[in-house]
Amino acid sequence: MSKHIARKRFGQHFLSDSAIIDAIVRGIAPVAGEPMIEIGPGLAALTQPLVERLGHLTVIELDRDLAKRLRAHGQLSVIESDVLRVDFAQVARDMNVPRVRVVGNLPYNISTPILFHLLQYVDVIQDQHFMLQKEVIDRMVAGPSTSDYGRLSVMLQWRYAMENFLFVPPESFDPPPRVDSAVVRMVPLANPAPVDVGLMEEMVQVAFSQRRKLLRHTLGAWLDARGFSGQFDTQRRAEEVPVDDYVQLALALGPAQAASDQAAASQ
Ligand code: SAH
């Protein structure tokens, strides 16, 4: 087949360092027969070692030329689509499994949207392993009162246990990206607080809209508008508030969706 020219608009940086590829695959630890979905397989740098261990792998690739190459591989099911349009619950149903593992060296230009998209499907996901810009992973795993702590930290730590397990320098890719990369393991928490995700998202966004200001100027006004009369110390900055305080506040504001969720789940 002809040489593929990397497309910038699809965030294409292909892994070329075999030691790094080995380390990622070891970190994922695929077991034969496990249901797994890879996002953005590209030229199959991770795909090939993964599928050799799994026997079969489902891949989601947007680039039409790459999808065509991948379809020639006998052990892959190829979903040619923008990952942000993929219904992972439907894919799991199609695969006839309750939960899937998700992996990928993600296109960095849409990594945050992908993380939020997958959050919607957390109930059908066993775990996620992603290569991302290191700076993004630093923000995902950051603790309170650090400059990296923000919306991403709160929205993901509320729902996943996360671990940055591998540093990956630019030279490991062809073409090399301009930033350092890392690999994160994300495992959904077994007993998450039953918060309304939409409400939590809005609340956290309001809180961090002006991170240097005291919360009474931002979140305080938002809480007042909702008629909130409970306890929450707004004499703090958003970055000083631990994840669990946000969770407790979201719970106090009401597990709004509970009734309709149960209705949906029992269908
Ligand atoms: N996994 C490969 C390629 C990583 S580059 C490797 O490590 O070498 C990112 C890949 O994601 C490319 O193959 C790119 O075409 C694909 N991609 C970009 N945007 C996408 C989207 N919205 N949905 C699915 N795949 C996408």
py3Dmol code that shows the C-alpha trace and the ligand (Angstrom):
import py3Dmol

protein = """\
ATOM      1  CA  MET A   1       0.000   0.000   0.000  1.00  0.00           C
ATOM      2  CA  SER A   2       1.100   3.568  -0.602  1.00  0.00           C
ATOM      3  CA  LYS A   3       2.616   5.631   2.182  1.00  0.00           C
ATOM      4  CA  HIS A   4       0.043   7.497   4.238  1.00  0.00           C
ATOM      5  CA  ILE A   5       0.708  11.233   4.601  1.00  0.00           C
ATOM      6  CA  ALA A   6      -0.170  12.366   8.128  1.00  0.00           C
ATOM      7  CA  ARG A   7      -3.181  14.709   8.227  1.00  0.00           C
ATOM      8  CA  LYS A   8      -2.798  17.570  10.641  1.00  0.00           C
ATOM      9  CA  ARG A   9      -6.509  18.283  10.929  1.00  0.00           C
ATOM     10  CA  PHE A  10      -7.066  14.764  12.278  1.00  0.00           C
ATOM     11  CA  GLY A  11      -4.337  15.188  14.896  1.00  0.00           C
ATOM     12  CA  GLN A  12      -2.298  12.419  13.296  1.00  0.00           C
ATOM     13  CA  HIS A  13       0.941  11.609  15.128  1.00  0.00           C
ATOM     14  CA  PHE A  14       1.782   7.963  14.658  1.00  0.00           C
ATOM     15  CA  LEU A  15       3.630   6.061  17.365  1.00  0.00           C
ATOM     16  CA  SER A  16       6.965   4.820  16.060  1.00  0.00           C
ATOM     17  CA  ASP A  17       8.926   3.820  19.190  1.00  0.00           C
ATOM     18  CA  SER A  18       8.574   0.087  19.748  1.00  0.00           C
ATOM     19  CA  ALA A  19       9.711   0.249  23.392  1.00  0.00           C
ATOM     20  CA  ILE A  20       6.953   2.783  24.128  1.00  0.00           C
ATOM     21  CA  ILE A  21       4.389   0.719  22.220  1.00  0.00           C
ATOM     22  CA  ASP A  22       5.390  -2.346  24.301  1.00  0.00           C
ATOM     23  CA  ALA A  23       5.099  -0.374  27.527  1.00  0.00           C
ATOM     24  CA  ILE A  24       1.602   0.867  26.618  1.00  0.00           C
ATOM     25  CA  VAL A  25       0.414  -2.605  25.635  1.00  0.00           C
ATOM     26  CA  ARG A  26       1.839  -4.030  28.888  1.00  0.00           C
ATOM     27  CA  GLY A  27       0.010  -1.292  30.790  1.00  0.00           C
ATOM     28  CA  ILE A  28      -3.257  -2.166  29.070  1.00  0.00           C
ATOM     29  CA  ALA A  29      -2.600  -5.906  29.649  1.00  0.00           C
ATOM     30  CA  PRO A  30      -5.064  -7.219  27.049  1.00  0.00           C
ATOM     31  CA  VAL A  31      -6.376 -10.752  27.582  1.00  0.00           C
ATOM     32  CA  ALA A  32      -7.586 -13.002  24.751  1.00  0.00           C
ATOM     33  CA  GLY A  33     -11.300 -12.640  24.086  1.00  0.00           C
ATOM     34  CA  GLU A  34     -11.776  -9.364  25.998  1.00  0.00           C
ATOM     35  CA  PRO A  35     -14.095  -6.854  24.310  1.00  0.00           C
ATOM     36  CA  MET A  36     -12.026  -3.769  23.457  1.00  0.00           C
ATOM     37  CA  ILE A  37     -12.534  -0.633  21.366  1.00  0.00           C
ATOM     38  CA  GLU A  38      -9.632   1.425  20.062  1.00  0.00           C
ATOM     39  CA  ILE A  39     -10.191   5.085  19.154  1.00  0.00           C
ATOM     40  CA  GLY A  40      -8.040   6.389  16.278  1.00  0.00           C
ATOM     41  CA  PRO A  41      -6.034   3.280  15.307  1.00  0.00           C
ATOM     42  CA  GLY A  42      -4.256   5.158  12.493  1.00  0.00           C
ATOM     43  CA  LEU A  43      -1.591   2.956  10.950  1.00  0.00           C
ATOM     44  CA  ALA A  44      -2.166   0.251  13.578  1.00  0.00           C
ATOM     45  CA  ALA A  45       0.923   0.846  15.747  1.00  0.00           C
ATOM     46  CA  LEU A  46      -1.035  -0.126  18.877  1.00  0.00           C
ATOM     47  CA  THR A  47      -3.777  -1.987  17.036  1.00  0.00           C
ATOM     48  CA  GLN A  48      -1.543  -4.783  15.802  1.00  0.00           C
ATOM     49  CA  PRO A  49       0.049  -5.810  19.134  1.00  0.00           C
ATOM     50  CA  LEU A  50      -3.353  -5.453  20.822  1.00  0.00           C
ATOM     51  CA  VAL A  51      -5.231  -7.607  18.346  1.00  0.00           C
ATOM     52  CA  GLU A  52      -2.493 -10.250  18.422  1.00  0.00           C
ATOM     53  CA  ARG A  53      -3.283 -10.716  22.104  1.00  0.00           C
ATOM     54  CA  LEU A  54      -7.059 -10.191  21.931  1.00  0.00           C
ATOM     55  CA  GLY A  55      -7.898 -12.115  18.777  1.00  0.00           C
ATOM     56  CA  HIS A  56     -10.412  -9.455  17.757  1.00  0.00           C
ATOM     57  CA  LEU A  57     -10.678  -5.683  18.188  1.00  0.00           C
ATOM     58  CA  THR A  58     -13.221  -2.997  17.280  1.00  0.00           C
ATOM     59  CA  VAL A  59     -11.704   0.260  16.020  1.00  0.00           C
ATOM     60  CA  ILE A  60     -13.154   3.736  15.419  1.00  0.00           C
ATOM     61  CA  GLU A  61     -11.358   5.736  12.708  1.00  0.00           C
ATOM     62  CA  LEU A  62     -12.489   8.973  11.057  1.00  0.00           C
ATOM     63  CA  ASP A  63      -9.930   9.124   8.240  1.00  0.00           C
ATOM     64  CA  ARG A  64     -11.463   7.392   5.236  1.00  0.00           C
ATOM     65  CA  ASP A  65      -8.155   6.205   3.765  1.00  0.00           C
ATOM     66  CA  LEU A  66      -7.004   4.743   7.079  1.00  0.00           C
ATOM     67  CA  ALA A  67     -10.400   3.082   7.653  1.00  0.00           C
ATOM     68  CA  LYS A  68     -10.091   1.447   4.238  1.00  0.00           C
ATOM     69  CA  ARG A  69      -6.661   0.001   5.087  1.00  0.00           C
ATOM     70  CA  LEU A  70      -7.942  -1.256   8.423  1.00  0.00           C
ATOM     71  CA  ARG A  71     -10.896  -3.026   6.823  1.00  0.00           C
ATOM     72  CA  ALA A  72      -8.407  -5.240   4.971  1.00  0.00           C
ATOM     73  CA  HIS A  73      -7.333  -6.647   8.371  1.00  0.00           C
ATOM     74  CA  GLY A  74      -9.258  -9.831   9.101  1.00  0.00           C
ATOM     75  CA  GLN A  75      -9.388  -9.435  12.901  1.00  0.00           C
ATOM     76  CA  LEU A  76     -10.782  -5.898  13.102  1.00  0.00           C
ATOM     77  CA  SER A  77     -14.312  -4.504  13.078  1.00  0.00           C
ATOM     78  CA  VAL A  78     -14.003  -0.984  11.708  1.00  0.00           C
ATOM     79  CA  ILE A  79     -16.420   1.797  12.638  1.00  0.00           C
ATOM     80  CA  GLU A  80     -15.673   4.630  10.214  1.00  0.00           C
ATOM     81  CA  SER A  81     -16.927   7.619  12.178  1.00  0.00           C
ATOM     82  CA  ASP A  82     -16.136  10.627  14.288  1.00  0.00           C
ATOM     83  CA  VAL A  83     -15.746   9.140  17.788  1.00  0.00           C
ATOM     84  CA  LEU A  84     -17.828  12.019  19.170  1.00  0.00           C
ATOM     85  CA  ARG A  85     -20.815  10.627  17.281  1.00  0.00           C
ATOM     86  CA  VAL A  86     -20.399   7.046  18.439  1.00  0.00           C
ATOM     87  CA  ASP A  87     -22.959   5.654  20.884  1.00  0.00           C
ATOM     88  CA  PHE A  88     -20.767   3.384  23.021  1.00  0.00           C
ATOM     89  CA  ALA A  89     -23.793   1.800  24.710  1.00  0.00           C
ATOM     90  CA  GLN A  90     -25.030   0.714  21.293  1.00  0.00           C
ATOM     91  CA  VAL A  91     -21.606  -0.613  20.306  1.00  0.00           C
ATOM     92  CA  ALA A  92     -21.442  -2.663  23.530  1.00  0.00           C
ATOM     93  CA  ARG A  93     -24.927  -4.049  22.762  1.00  0.00           C
ATOM     94  CA  ASP A  94     -23.825  -4.895  19.225  1.00  0.00           C
ATOM     95  CA  MET A  95     -20.808  -6.700  20.688  1.00  0.00           C
ATOM     96  CA  ASN A  96     -23.148  -8.535  23.070  1.00  0.00           C
ATOM     97  CA  VAL A  97     -21.226  -7.559  26.192  1.00  0.00           C
ATOM     98  CA  PRO A  98     -22.168  -5.564  29.288  1.00  0.00           C
ATOM     99  CA  ARG A  99     -18.919  -3.605  29.335  1.00  0.00           C
ATOM    100  CA  VAL A 100     -16.053  -2.771  27.003  1.00  0.00           C
ATOM    101  CA  ARG A 101     -12.467  -1.657  27.503  1.00  0.00           C
ATOM    102  CA  VAL A 102     -11.557   1.530  25.607  1.00  0.00           C
ATOM    103  CA  VAL A 103      -8.052   2.522  24.513  1.00  0.00           C
ATOM    104  CA  GLY A 104      -6.431   5.002  22.168  1.00  0.00           C
ATOM    105  CA  ASN A 105      -3.701   7.400  21.271  1.00  0.00           C
ATOM    106  CA  LEU A 106      -6.231  10.214  20.998  1.00  0.00           C
ATOM    107  CA  PRO A 107      -6.305  13.115  18.564  1.00  0.00           C
ATOM    108  CA  TYR A 108      -5.125  15.866  20.956  1.00  0.00           C
ATOM    109  CA  ASN A 109      -7.239  18.623  19.415  1.00  0.00           C
ATOM    110  CA  ILE A 110     -10.419  16.925  20.679  1.00  0.00           C
ATOM    111  CA  SER A 111      -9.220  15.068  23.755  1.00  0.00           C
ATOM    112  CA  THR A 112     -11.374  16.955  26.281  1.00  0.00           C
ATOM    113  CA  PRO A 113     -14.561  16.523  24.203  1.00  0.00           C
ATOM    114  CA  ILE A 114     -13.768  12.797  23.894  1.00  0.00           C
ATOM    115  CA  LEU A 115     -13.333  12.453  27.672  1.00  0.00           C
ATOM    116  CA  PHE A 116     -16.681  14.184  28.281  1.00  0.00           C
ATOM    117  CA  HIS A 117     -18.374  12.144  25.548  1.00  0.00           C
ATOM    118  CA  LEU A 118     -17.197   8.902  27.172  1.00  0.00           C
ATOM    119  CA  LEU A 119     -18.354  10.078  30.598  1.00  0.00           C
ATOM    120  CA  GLN A 120     -21.918   9.653  29.285  1.00  0.00           C
ATOM    121  CA  TYR A 121     -21.221   5.961  28.680  1.00  0.00           C
ATOM    122  CA  VAL A 122     -19.274   5.221  31.854  1.00  0.00           C
ATOM    123  CA  ASP A 123     -21.755   2.491  32.835  1.00  0.00           C
ATOM    124  CA  VAL A 124     -20.767   0.339  29.853  1.00  0.00           C
ATOM    125  CA  ILE A 125     -17.017   0.948  30.226  1.00  0.00           C
ATOM    126  CA  GLN A 126     -14.712  -1.295  32.212  1.00  0.00           C
ATOM    127  CA  ASP A 127     -11.644   0.915  31.915  1.00  0.00           C
ATOM    128  CA  GLN A 128      -9.932   3.447  29.606  1.00  0.00           C
ATOM    129  CA  HIS A 129      -6.261   3.821  28.653  1.00  0.00           C
ATOM    130  CA  PHE A 130      -5.409   6.966  26.728  1.00  0.00           C
ATOM    131  CA  MET A 131      -2.356   8.657  25.366  1.00  0.00           C
ATOM    132  CA  LEU A 132      -2.863  12.378  25.766  1.00  0.00           C
ATOM    133  CA  GLN A 133      -0.950  15.587  25.957  1.00  0.00           C
ATOM    134  CA  LYS A 134       0.916  15.333  29.287  1.00  0.00           C
ATOM    135  CA  GLU A 135      -0.390  18.736  30.320  1.00  0.00           C
ATOM    136  CA  VAL A 136      -3.983  17.468  29.990  1.00  0.00           C
ATOM    137  CA  ILE A 137      -3.254  14.403  32.143  1.00  0.00           C
ATOM    138  CA  ASP A 138      -1.621  16.673  34.740  1.00  0.00           C
ATOM    139  CA  ARG A 139      -4.913  18.568  34.927  1.00  0.00           C
ATOM    140  CA  MET A 140      -6.984  15.361  35.069  1.00  0.00           C
ATOM    141  CA  VAL A 141      -5.133  14.003  38.104  1.00  0.00           C
ATOM    142  CA  ALA A 142      -4.391  17.319  39.894  1.00  0.00           C
ATOM    143  CA  GLY A 143      -5.316  17.830  43.545  1.00  0.00           C
ATOM    144  CA  PRO A 144      -6.903  21.000  45.003  1.00  0.00           C
ATOM    145  CA  SER A 145      -4.898  24.181  45.556  1.00  0.00           C
ATOM    146  CA  THR A 146      -2.616  23.526  42.595  1.00  0.00           C
ATOM    147  CA  SER A 147      -2.591  25.496  39.354  1.00  0.00           C
ATOM    148  CA  ASP A 148      -3.586  22.374  37.377  1.00  0.00           C
ATOM    149  CA  TYR A 149      -6.722  21.748  39.434  1.00  0.00           C
ATOM    150  CA  GLY A 150      -9.858  22.697  37.539  1.00  0.00           C
ATOM    151  CA  ARG A 151     -13.006  21.603  35.778  1.00  0.00           C
ATOM    152  CA  LEU A 152     -11.369  18.546  34.205  1.00  0.00           C
ATOM    153  CA  SER A 153      -9.973  17.365  37.578  1.00  0.00           C
ATOM    154  CA  VAL A 154     -13.324  17.632  39.347  1.00  0.00           C
ATOM    155  CA  MET A 155     -15.495  16.208  36.560  1.00  0.00           C
ATOM    156  CA  LEU A 156     -13.262  13.178  36.049  1.00  0.00           C
ATOM    157  CA  GLN A 157     -12.062  12.456  39.603  1.00  0.00           C
ATOM    158  CA  TRP A 158     -15.683  12.394  40.711  1.00  0.00           C
ATOM    159  CA  ARG A 159     -16.235   9.331  38.495  1.00  0.00           C
ATOM    160  CA  TYR A 160     -12.871   7.637  37.835  1.00  0.00           C
ATOM    161  CA  ALA A 161      -9.767   6.490  39.656  1.00  0.00           C
ATOM    162  CA  MET A 162      -6.934   7.770  37.465  1.00  0.00           C
ATOM    163  CA  GLU A 163      -3.237   7.143  37.204  1.00  0.00           C
ATOM    164  CA  ASN A 164      -0.599   8.621  34.907  1.00  0.00           C
ATOM    165  CA  PHE A 165       1.532   5.571  34.180  1.00  0.00           C
ATOM    166  CA  LEU A 166       3.884   6.486  31.362  1.00  0.00           C
ATOM    167  CA  PHE A 167       5.730   9.550  30.094  1.00  0.00           C
ATOM    168  CA  VAL A 168       6.116   9.677  26.298  1.00  0.00           C
ATOM    169  CA  PRO A 169       8.466  12.199  24.655  1.00  0.00           C
ATOM    170  CA  PRO A 170       7.744  13.804  21.242  1.00  0.00           C
ATOM    171  CA  GLU A 171      10.443  11.691  19.500  1.00  0.00           C
ATOM    172  CA  SER A 172       8.276   8.591  19.984  1.00  0.00           C
ATOM    173  CA  PHE A 173       5.973   9.782  17.182  1.00  0.00           C
ATOM    174  CA  ASP A 174       6.137  10.390  13.461  1.00  0.00           C
ATOM    175  CA  PRO A 175       5.634  13.282  12.911  1.00  0.00           C
ATOM    176  CA  PRO A 176       6.551  14.410  16.463  1.00  0.00           C
ATOM    177  CA  PRO A 177       3.977  16.575  18.242  1.00  0.00           C
ATOM    178  CA  ARG A 178       5.175  19.837  19.800  1.00  0.00           C
ATOM    179  CA  VAL A 179       4.193  18.724  23.301  1.00  0.00           C
ATOM    180  CA  ASP A 180       5.076  15.990  25.771  1.00  0.00           C
ATOM    181  CA  SER A 181       2.636  13.108  26.045  1.00  0.00           C
ATOM    182  CA  ALA A 182       1.675  10.616  28.721  1.00  0.00           C
ATOM    183  CA  VAL A 183      -0.604   7.628  29.171  1.00  0.00           C
ATOM    184  CA  VAL A 184      -3.416   7.601  31.704  1.00  0.00           C
ATOM    185  CA  ARG A 185      -5.391   4.690  33.134  1.00  0.00           C
ATOM    186  CA  MET A 186      -8.990   5.534  34.066  1.00  0.00           C
ATOM    187  CA  VAL A 187     -11.108   3.066  36.022  1.00  0.00           C
ATOM    188  CA  PRO A 188     -14.731   3.991  36.784  1.00  0.00           C
ATOM    189  CA  LEU A 189     -15.394   4.074  40.531  1.00  0.00           C
ATOM    190  CA  ALA A 190     -17.560   1.198  41.723  1.00  0.00           C
ATOM    191  CA  ASN A 191     -19.930   3.225  43.912  1.00  0.00           C
ATOM    192  CA  PRO A 192     -20.123   6.766  42.563  1.00  0.00           C
ATOM    193  CA  ALA A 193     -22.324   9.341  44.290  1.00  0.00           C
ATOM    194  CA  PRO A 194     -25.671   9.516  42.444  1.00  0.00           C
ATOM    195  CA  VAL A 195     -25.269  13.076  41.212  1.00  0.00           C
ATOM    196  CA  ASP A 196     -26.965  14.599  38.195  1.00  0.00           C
ATOM    197  CA  VAL A 197     -24.054  14.857  35.749  1.00  0.00           C
ATOM    198  CA  GLY A 198     -25.532  17.773  33.799  1.00  0.00           C
ATOM    199  CA  LEU A 199     -26.068  19.748  36.973  1.00  0.00           C
ATOM    200  CA  MET A 200     -22.580  18.903  38.238  1.00  0.00           C
ATOM    201  CA  GLU A 201     -21.071  20.039  34.926  1.00  0.00           C
ATOM    202  CA  GLU A 202     -22.884  23.364  34.998  1.00  0.00           C
ATOM    203  CA  MET A 203     -21.992  23.940  38.659  1.00  0.00           C
ATOM    204  CA  VAL A 204     -18.291  23.205  38.137  1.00  0.00           C
ATOM    205  CA  GLN A 205     -18.167  25.391  35.058  1.00  0.00           C
ATOM    206  CA  VAL A 206     -19.685  28.317  36.945  1.00  0.00           C
ATOM    207  CA  ALA A 207     -17.325  27.746  39.879  1.00  0.00           C
ATOM    208  CA  PHE A 208     -14.182  27.790  37.726  1.00  0.00           C
ATOM    209  CA  SER A 209     -15.350  30.552  35.372  1.00  0.00           C
ATOM    210  CA  GLN A 210     -13.202  32.992  37.342  1.00  0.00           C
ATOM    211  CA  ARG A 211     -10.848  30.817  39.323  1.00  0.00           C
ATOM    212  CA  ARG A 212      -9.023  33.653  41.102  1.00  0.00           C
ATOM    213  CA  LYS A 213     -12.214  35.145  42.543  1.00  0.00           C
ATOM    214  CA  LEU A 214     -13.973  34.045  45.707  1.00  0.00           C
ATOM    215  CA  LEU A 215     -16.832  31.673  44.965  1.00  0.00           C
ATOM    216  CA  ARG A 216     -19.430  34.030  46.398  1.00  0.00           C
ATOM    217  CA  HIS A 217     -19.067  36.132  43.216  1.00  0.00           C
ATOM    218  CA  THR A 218     -19.650  33.201  40.862  1.00  0.00           C
ATOM    219  CA  LEU A 219     -21.051  29.995  42.358  1.00  0.00           C
ATOM    220  CA  GLY A 220     -22.665  31.943  45.207  1.00  0.00           C
ATOM    221  CA  ALA A 221     -24.801  33.946  42.792  1.00  0.00           C
ATOM    222  CA  TRP A 222     -25.681  30.763  40.891  1.00  0.00           C
ATOM    223  CA  LEU A 223     -26.721  29.015  44.122  1.00  0.00           C
ATOM    224  CA  ASP A 224     -28.817  32.003  45.170  1.00  0.00           C
ATOM    225  CA  ALA A 225     -30.559  31.962  41.796  1.00  0.00           C
ATOM    226  CA  ARG A 226     -31.456  28.314  42.423  1.00  0.00           C
ATOM    227  CA  GLY A 227     -32.831  29.151  45.857  1.00  0.00           C
ATOM    228  CA  PHE A 228     -30.170  27.036  47.608  1.00  0.00           C
ATOM    229  CA  SER A 229     -30.367  27.427  51.382  1.00  0.00           C
ATOM    230  CA  GLY A 230     -27.930  24.721  52.537  1.00  0.00           C
ATOM    231  CA  GLN A 231     -24.369  24.908  53.808  1.00  0.00           C
ATOM    232  CA  PHE A 232     -21.530  25.696  51.413  1.00  0.00           C
ATOM    233  CA  ASP A 233     -18.584  27.943  52.175  1.00  0.00           C
ATOM    234  CA  THR A 234     -18.299  30.404  49.276  1.00  0.00           C
ATOM    235  CA  GLN A 235     -15.486  32.338  50.963  1.00  0.00           C
ATOM    236  CA  ARG A 236     -13.077  30.092  49.055  1.00  0.00           C
ATOM    237  CA  ARG A 237     -11.662  30.039  45.551  1.00  0.00           C
ATOM    238  CA  ALA A 238     -12.878  27.284  43.210  1.00  0.00           C
ATOM    239  CA  GLU A 239      -9.416  25.743  43.180  1.00  0.00           C
ATOM    240  CA  GLU A 240      -9.426  25.320  46.975  1.00  0.00           C
ATOM    241  CA  VAL A 241     -12.557  23.162  47.061  1.00  0.00           C
ATOM    242  CA  PRO A 242     -11.958  19.382  47.142  1.00  0.00           C
ATOM    243  CA  VAL A 243     -13.803  17.145  44.661  1.00  0.00           C
ATOM    244  CA  ASP A 244     -15.947  15.671  47.402  1.00  0.00           C
ATOM    245  CA  ASP A 245     -17.254  19.104  48.438  1.00  0.00           C
ATOM    246  CA  TYR A 246     -18.477  19.665  44.882  1.00  0.00           C
ATOM    247  CA  VAL A 247     -20.064  16.210  44.907  1.00  0.00           C
ATOM    248  CA  GLN A 248     -21.831  16.892  48.212  1.00  0.00           C
ATOM    249  CA  LEU A 249     -23.102  20.214  46.892  1.00  0.00           C
ATOM    250  CA  ALA A 250     -24.424  18.569  43.713  1.00  0.00           C
ATOM    251  CA  LEU A 251     -26.163  15.949  45.874  1.00  0.00           C
ATOM    252  CA  ALA A 252     -27.672  18.644  48.072  1.00  0.00           C
ATOM    253  CA  LEU A 253     -29.024  20.353  44.966  1.00  0.00           C
ATOM    254  CA  GLY A 254     -30.905  17.155  44.259  1.00  0.00           C
ATOM    255  CA  PRO A 255     -30.375  13.873  42.418  1.00  0.00           C
ATOM    256  CA  ALA A 256     -32.725  15.412  39.879  1.00  0.00           C
ATOM    257  CA  GLN A 257     -32.580  12.752  37.194  1.00  0.00           C
ATOM    258  CA  ALA A 258     -33.040   9.756  39.517  1.00  0.00           C
ATOM    259  CA  ALA A 259     -36.658   9.014  38.612  1.00  0.00           C
ATOM    260  CA  SER A 260     -36.216   9.312  34.858  1.00  0.00           C
ATOM    261  CA  ASP A 261     -32.907   7.370  34.980  1.00  0.00           C
ATOM    262  CA  GLN A 262     -34.659   4.493  36.702  1.00  0.00           C
ATOM    263  CA  ALA A 263     -37.405   4.588  34.136  1.00  0.00           C
ATOM    264  CA  ALA A 264     -34.820   4.490  31.331  1.00  0.00           C
ATOM    265  CA  ALA A 265     -32.848   1.693  33.002  1.00  0.00           C
ATOM    266  CA  SER A 266     -35.910  -0.525  33.442  1.00  0.00           C
ATOM    267  CA  GLN A 267     -36.895  -0.319  29.789  1.00  0.00           C
TER     268      GLN A 267
END
"""
ligand_1 = """\
26
SAH
N -3.148 5.101 17.231
C -2.279 5.558 16.168
C -2.691 6.926 15.585
C -2.802 8.073 16.562
S -3.091 9.629 15.762
C -0.847 5.581 16.668
O -0.650 5.616 17.875
O 0.079 5.583 15.872
C -4.812 9.898 16.055
C -5.724 9.025 15.209
O -7.089 9.409 15.468
C -5.538 9.146 13.707
O -5.598 7.876 13.126
C -6.730 10.015 13.261
O -7.109 9.814 11.927
C -7.801 9.566 14.230
N -8.870 10.553 14.456
C -8.779 11.908 14.444
N -9.937 12.479 14.751
C -10.821 11.467 14.987
C -12.202 11.416 15.341
N -12.904 12.530 15.545
N -12.797 10.202 15.491
C -12.070 9.060 15.306
N -10.760 9.049 14.964
C -10.142 10.228 14.799
"""
view = py3Dmol.view(width=600, height=400)
view.addModel(protein, "pdb")
view.setStyle({"model": 0}, {"cartoon": {"style": "trace"}})
view.addModel(ligand_1, "xyz")
view.setStyle({"model": 1}, {"stick": {}})
view.zoomTo()
view.show()
